Amino acid sequence: MSTRRPVNLTSARVPRGKVFVLPERCKGCRFCIDFCPKEVLVESEDSNAKGYRYPLLASGKEDGCIHCQYCTLVCPELAIFTEEDG
C-alpha cells in the first residue's frame, strides 16, 4: 500500500499558458473574462466587425495564464483558446 505524501512545492512546476483570441468570432458574452480563475482577461476598448468588444490579456498579467483552458470550455463561439507555453 502506498503512502500519500504532500507535494514538494520547491520542485512543483506551475503550468503557463499563452492566450489566443479570434476577435472576429467573439460575441461579447464575457464568460471568459468573468470566469477566468486568474483574472488575466479584460474587455478590449476596440470592437470587432459585429460591434462586440472582445477579450484581451490584462496589462501586467501577460504571464498570469496557467493554461487551465477554462476560457476555451466556456466560450460558446470558440473565440478563445490557450496553449501551454514552455
Phi and psi in radians as a Rosetta constraint file:
Dihedral C 1 N 2 CA 2 C 2 CIRCULARHARMONIC -1.490 0.35
Dihedral N 2 CA 2 C 2 N 3 CIRCULARHARMONIC 2.651 0.35
Dihedral C 2 N 3 CA 3 C 3 CIRCULARHARMONIC -1.773 0.35
Dihedral N 3 CA 3 C 3 N 4 CIRCULARHARMONIC 2.337 0.35
Dihedral C 3 N 4 CA 4 C 4 CIRCULARHARMONIC -1.273 0.35
Dihedral N 4 CA 4 C 4 N 5 CIRCULARHARMONIC 2.439 0.35
Dihedral C 4 N 5 CA 5 C 5 CIRCULARHARMONIC -2.244 0.35
Dihedral N 5 CA 5 C 5 N 6 CIRCULARHARMONIC 2.543 0.35
Dihedral C 5 N 6 CA 6 C 6 CIRCULARHARMONIC -1.197 0.35
Dihedral N 6 CA 6 C 6 N 7 CIRCULARHARMONIC 2.725 0.35
Dihedral C 6 N 7 CA 7 C 7 CIRCULARHARMONIC -1.179 0.35
Dihedral N 7 CA 7 C 7 N 8 CIRCULARHARMONIC 2.380 0.35
Dihedral C 7 N 8 CA 8 C 8 CIRCULARHARMONIC -1.403 0.35
Dihedral N 8 CA 8 C 8 N 9 CIRCULARHARMONIC 1.779 0.35
Dihedral C 8 N 9 CA 9 C 9 CIRCULARHARMONIC -1.147 0.35
Dihedral N 9 CA 9 C 9 N 10 CIRCULARHARMONIC -0.373 0.35
Dihedral C 9 N 10 CA 10 C 10 CIRCULARHARMONIC -1.333 0.35
Dihedral N 10 CA 10 C 10 N 11 CIRCULARHARMONIC -0.431 0.35
Dihedral C 10 N 11 CA 11 C 11 CIRCULARHARMONIC -1.889 0.35
Dihedral N 11 CA 11 C 11 N 12 CIRCULARHARMONIC -0.105 0.35
Dihedral C 11 N 12 CA 12 C 12 CIRCULARHARMONIC -1.239 0.35
Dihedral N 12 CA 12 C 12 N 13 CIRCULARHARMONIC 2.379 0.35
Dihedral C 12 N 13 CA 13 C 13 CIRCULARHARMONIC -1.793 0.35
Dihedral N 13 CA 13 C 13 N 14 CIRCULARHARMONIC 2.189 0.35
Dihedral C 13 N 14 CA 14 C 14 CIRCULARHARMONIC -1.488 0.35
Dihedral N 14 CA 14 C 14 N 15 CIRCULARHARMONIC 2.136 0.35
Dihedral C 14 N 15 CA 15 C 15 CIRCULARHARMONIC -1.138 0.35
Dihedral N 15 CA 15 C 15 N 16 CIRCULARHARMONIC 2.597 0.35
Dihedral C 15 N 16 CA 16 C 16 CIRCULARHARMONIC -2.133 0.35
Dihedral N 16 CA 16 C 16 N 17 CIRCULARHARMONIC 2.524 0.35
Dihedral C 16 N 17 CA 17 C 17 CIRCULARHARMONIC -2.224 0.35
Dihedral N 17 CA 17 C 17 N 18 CIRCULARHARMONIC 2.812 0.35
Dihedral C 17 N 18 CA 18 C 18 CIRCULARHARMONIC -2.062 0.35
Dihedral N 18 CA 18 C 18 N 19 CIRCULARHARMONIC 2.246 0.35
Dihedral C 18 N 19 CA 19 C 19 CIRCULARHARMONIC -1.626 0.35
Dihedral N 19 CA 19 C 19 N 20 CIRCULARHARMONIC 2.356 0.35
Dihedral C 19 N 20 CA 20 C 20 CIRCULARHARMONIC -2.147 0.35
Dihedral N 20 CA 20 C 20 N 21 CIRCULARHARMONIC 2.279 0.35
Dihedral C 20 N 21 CA 21 C 21 CIRCULARHARMONIC -2.106 0.35
Dihedral N 21 CA 21 C 21 N 22 CIRCULARHARMONIC 2.364 0.35
Dihedral C 21 N 22 CA 22 C 22 CIRCULARHARMONIC -1.835 0.35
Dihedral N 22 CA 22 C 22 N 23 CIRCULARHARMONIC 1.532 0.35
Dihedral C 22 N 23 CA 23 C 23 CIRCULARHARMONIC -0.946 0.35
Dihedral N 23 CA 23 C 23 N 24 CIRCULARHARMONIC -0.614 0.35
Dihedral C 23 N 24 CA 24 C 24 CIRCULARHARMONIC -1.177 0.35
Dihedral N 24 CA 24 C 24 N 25 CIRCULARHARMONIC -0.349 0.35
Dihedral C 24 N 25 CA 25 C 25 CIRCULARHARMONIC -1.545 0.35
Dihedral N 25 CA 25 C 25 N 26 CIRCULARHARMONIC -0.375 0.35
Dihedral C 25 N 26 CA 26 C 26 CIRCULARHARMONIC -1.169 0.35
Dihedral N 26 CA 26 C 26 N 27 CIRCULARHARMONIC 2.407 0.35
Dihedral C 26 N 27 CA 27 C 27 CIRCULARHARMONIC -2.018 0.35
Dihedral N 27 CA 27 C 27 N 28 CIRCULARHARMONIC 0.284 0.35
Dihedral C 27 N 28 CA 28 C 28 CIRCULARHARMONIC 1.210 0.35
Dihedral N 28 CA 28 C 28 N 29 CIRCULARHARMONIC 0.501 0.35
Dihedral C 28 N 29 CA 29 C 29 CIRCULARHARMONIC -1.279 0.35
Dihedral N 29 CA 29 C 29 N 30 CIRCULARHARMONIC -0.401 0.35
Dihedral C 29 N 30 CA 30 C 30 CIRCULARHARMONIC 1.225 0.35
Dihedral N 30 CA 30 C 30 N 31 CIRCULARHARMONIC 0.161 0.35
Dihedral C 30 N 31 CA 31 C 31 CIRCULARHARMONIC -0.996 0.35
Dihedral N 31 CA 31 C 31 N 32 CIRCULARHARMONIC -0.768 0.35
Dihedral C 31 N 32 CA 32 C 32 CIRCULARHARMONIC -1.094 0.35
Dihedral N 32 CA 32 C 32 N 33 CIRCULARHARMONIC -0.683 0.35
Dihedral C 32 N 33 CA 33 C 33 CIRCULARHARMONIC -1.240 0.35
Dihedral N 33 CA 33 C 33 N 34 CIRCULARHARMONIC -0.835 0.35
Dihedral C 33 N 34 CA 34 C 34 CIRCULARHARMONIC -1.202 0.35
Dihedral N 34 CA 34 C 34 N 35 CIRCULARHARMONIC -0.536 0.35
Dihedral C 34 N 35 CA 35 C 35 CIRCULARHARMONIC -1.839 0.35
Dihedral N 35 CA 35 C 35 N 36 CIRCULARHARMONIC 0.041 0.35
Dihedral C 35 N 36 CA 36 C 36 CIRCULARHARMONIC -1.132 0.35
Dihedral N 36 CA 36 C 36 N 37 CIRCULARHARMONIC 2.089 0.35
Dihedral C 36 N 37 CA 37 C 37 CIRCULARHARMONIC -1.171 0.35
Dihedral N 37 CA 37 C 37 N 38 CIRCULARHARMONIC -0.379 0.35
Dihedral C 37 N 38 CA 38 C 38 CIRCULARHARMONIC -1.805 0.35
Dihedral N 38 CA 38 C 38 N 39 CIRCULARHARMONIC 0.005 0.35
Dihedral C 38 N 39 CA 39 C 39 CIRCULARHARMONIC 0.885 0.35
Dihedral N 39 CA 39 C 39 N 40 CIRCULARHARMONIC 0.861 0.35
Dihedral C 39 N 40 CA 40 C 40 CIRCULARHARMONIC -1.681 0.35
Dihedral N 40 CA 40 C 40 N 41 CIRCULARHARMONIC -0.076 0.35
Dihedral C 40 N 41 CA 41 C 41 CIRCULARHARMONIC -1.901 0.35
Dihedral N 41 CA 41 C 41 N 42 CIRCULARHARMONIC 2.537 0.35
Dihedral C 41 N 42 CA 42 C 42 CIRCULARHARMONIC -2.356 0.35
Dihedral N 42 CA 42 C 42 N 43 CIRCULARHARMONIC 2.855 0.35
Dihedral C 42 N 43 CA 43 C 43 CIRCULARHARMONIC -1.414 0.35
Dihedral N 43 CA 43 C 43 N 44 CIRCULARHARMONIC 2.366 0.35
Dihedral C 43 N 44 CA 44 C 44 CIRCULARHARMONIC -1.267 0.35
Dihedral N 44 CA 44 C 44 N 45 CIRCULARHARMONIC 2.795 0.35
Dihedral C 44 N 45 CA 45 C 45 CIRCULARHARMONIC -1.412 0.35
Dihedral N 45 CA 45 C 45 N 46 CIRCULARHARMONIC -0.414 0.35
Dihedral C 45 N 46 CA 46 C 46 CIRCULARHARMONIC -1.523 0.35
Dihedral N 46 CA 46 C 46 N 47 CIRCULARHARMONIC 2.818 0.35
Dihedral C 46 N 47 CA 47 C 47 CIRCULARHARMONIC -2.076 0.35
Dihedral N 47 CA 47 C 47 N 48 CIRCULARHARMONIC 2.684 0.35
Dihedral C 47 N 48 CA 48 C 48 CIRCULARHARMONIC -1.442 0.35
Dihedral N 48 CA 48 C 48 N 49 CIRCULARHARMONIC -3.056 0.35
Dihedral C 48 N 49 CA 49 C 49 CIRCULARHARMONIC -1.099 0.35
Dihedral N 49 CA 49 C 49 N 50 CIRCULARHARMONIC -0.423 0.35
Dihedral C 49 N 50 CA 50 C 50 CIRCULARHARMONIC -1.504 0.35
Dihedral N 50 CA 50 C 50 N 51 CIRCULARHARMONIC -0.107 0.35
Dihedral C 50 N 51 CA 51 C 51 CIRCULARHARMONIC 1.622 0.35
Dihedral N 51 CA 51 C 51 N 52 CIRCULARHARMONIC 0.160 0.35
Dihedral C 51 N 52 CA 52 C 52 CIRCULARHARMONIC -1.678 0.35
Dihedral N 52 CA 52 C 52 N 53 CIRCULARHARMONIC 2.505 0.35
Dihedral C 52 N 53 CA 53 C 53 CIRCULARHARMONIC -1.547 0.35
Dihedral N 53 CA 53 C 53 N 54 CIRCULARHARMONIC 2.180 0.35
Dihedral C 53 N 54 CA 54 C 54 CIRCULARHARMONIC -1.743 0.35
Dihedral N 54 CA 54 C 54 N 55 CIRCULARHARMONIC 2.872 0.35
Dihedral C 54 N 55 CA 55 C 55 CIRCULARHARMONIC -1.360 0.35
Dihedral N 55 CA 55 C 55 N 56 CIRCULARHARMONIC 2.644 0.35
Dihedral C 55 N 56 CA 56 C 56 CIRCULARHARMONIC -2.409 0.35
Dihedral N 56 CA 56 C 56 N 57 CIRCULARHARMONIC 2.827 0.35
Dihedral C 56 N 57 CA 57 C 57 CIRCULARHARMONIC -1.212 0.35
Dihedral N 57 CA 57 C 57 N 58 CIRCULARHARMONIC 2.367 0.35
Dihedral C 57 N 58 CA 58 C 58 CIRCULARHARMONIC -1.189 0.35
Dihedral N 58 CA 58 C 58 N 59 CIRCULARHARMONIC 2.500 0.35
Dihedral C 58 N 59 CA 59 C 59 CIRCULARHARMONIC -1.060 0.35
Dihedral N 59 CA 59 C 59 N 60 CIRCULARHARMONIC 2.287 0.35
Dihedral C 59 N 60 CA 60 C 60 CIRCULARHARMONIC 1.519 0.35
Dihedral N 60 CA 60 C 60 N 61 CIRCULARHARMONIC -0.077 0.35
Dihedral C 60 N 61 CA 61 C 61 CIRCULARHARMONIC -2.049 0.35
Dihedral N 61 CA 61 C 61 N 62 CIRCULARHARMONIC 0.446 0.35
Dihedral C 61 N 62 CA 62 C 62 CIRCULARHARMONIC -1.048 0.35
Dihedral N 62 CA 62 C 62 N 63 CIRCULARHARMONIC -0.513 0.35
Dihedral C 62 N 63 CA 63 C 63 CIRCULARHARMONIC -1.780 0.35
Dihedral N 63 CA 63 C 63 N 64 CIRCULARHARMONIC 0.237 0.35
Dihedral C 63 N 64 CA 64 C 64 CIRCULARHARMONIC -1.509 0.35
Dihedral N 64 CA 64 C 64 N 65 CIRCULARHARMONIC -0.307 0.35
Dihedral C 64 N 65 CA 65 C 65 CIRCULARHARMONIC -1.174 0.35
Dihedral N 65 CA 65 C 65 N 66 CIRCULARHARMONIC 2.312 0.35
Dihedral C 65 N 66 CA 66 C 66 CIRCULARHARMONIC -1.873 0.35
Dihedral N 66 CA 66 C 66 N 67 CIRCULARHARMONIC 0.250 0.35
Dihedral C 66 N 67 CA 67 C 67 CIRCULARHARMONIC 0.994 0.35
Dihedral N 67 CA 67 C 67 N 68 CIRCULARHARMONIC 0.720 0.35
Dihedral C 67 N 68 CA 68 C 68 CIRCULARHARMONIC -1.325 0.35
Dihedral N 68 CA 68 C 68 N 69 CIRCULARHARMONIC -0.355 0.35
Dihedral C 68 N 69 CA 69 C 69 CIRCULARHARMONIC 1.201 0.35
Dihedral N 69 CA 69 C 69 N 70 CIRCULARHARMONIC 0.286 0.35
Dihedral C 69 N 70 CA 70 C 70 CIRCULARHARMONIC -1.140 0.35
Dihedral N 70 CA 70 C 70 N 71 CIRCULARHARMONIC -0.658 0.35
Dihedral C 70 N 71 CA 71 C 71 CIRCULARHARMONIC -1.034 0.35
Dihedral N 71 CA 71 C 71 N 72 CIRCULARHARMONIC -0.681 0.35
Dihedral C 71 N 72 CA 72 C 72 CIRCULARHARMONIC -1.129 0.35
Dihedral N 72 CA 72 C 72 N 73 CIRCULARHARMONIC -0.708 0.35
Dihedral C 72 N 73 CA 73 C 73 CIRCULARHARMONIC -1.204 0.35
Dihedral N 73 CA 73 C 73 N 74 CIRCULARHARMONIC -0.630 0.35
Dihedral C 73 N 74 CA 74 C 74 CIRCULARHARMONIC -1.579 0.35
Dihedral N 74 CA 74 C 74 N 75 CIRCULARHARMONIC -0.188 0.35
Dihedral C 74 N 75 CA 75 C 75 CIRCULARHARMONIC -1.352 0.35
Dihedral N 75 CA 75 C 75 N 76 CIRCULARHARMONIC 1.984 0.35
Dihedral C 75 N 76 CA 76 C 76 CIRCULARHARMONIC -1.262 0.35
Dihedral N 76 CA 76 C 76 N 77 CIRCULARHARMONIC -0.277 0.35
Dihedral C 76 N 77 CA 77 C 77 CIRCULARHARMONIC -1.840 0.35
Dihedral N 77 CA 77 C 77 N 78 CIRCULARHARMONIC 0.032 0.35
Dihedral C 77 N 78 CA 78 C 78 CIRCULARHARMONIC 0.974 0.35
Dihedral N 78 CA 78 C 78 N 79 CIRCULARHARMONIC 0.742 0.35
Dihedral C 78 N 79 CA 79 C 79 CIRCULARHARMONIC -1.689 0.35
Dihedral N 79 CA 79 C 79 N 80 CIRCULARHARMONIC -0.039 0.35
Dihedral C 79 N 80 CA 80 C 80 CIRCULARHARMONIC -2.552 0.35
Dihedral N 80 CA 80 C 80 N 81 CIRCULARHARMONIC 2.497 0.35
Dihedral C 80 N 81 CA 81 C 81 CIRCULARHARMONIC -2.708 0.35
Dihedral N 81 CA 81 C 81 N 82 CIRCULARHARMONIC 2.863 0.35
Dihedral C 81 N 82 CA 82 C 82 CIRCULARHARMONIC -2.192 0.35
Dihedral N 82 CA 82 C 82 N 83 CIRCULARHARMONIC 2.739 0.35
Dihedral C 82 N 83 CA 83 C 83 CIRCULARHARMONIC -2.284 0.35
Dihedral N 83 CA 83 C 83 N 84 CIRCULARHARMONIC 2.563 0.35
Dihedral C 83 N 84 CA 84 C 84 CIRCULARHARMONIC -1.134 0.35
Dihedral N 84 CA 84 C 84 N 85 CIRCULARHARMONIC 2.368 0.35
Dihedral C 84 N 85 CA 85 C 85 CIRCULARHARMONIC -2.000 0.35
Dihedral N 85 CA 85 C 85 N 86 CIRCULARHARMONIC 1.729 0.35
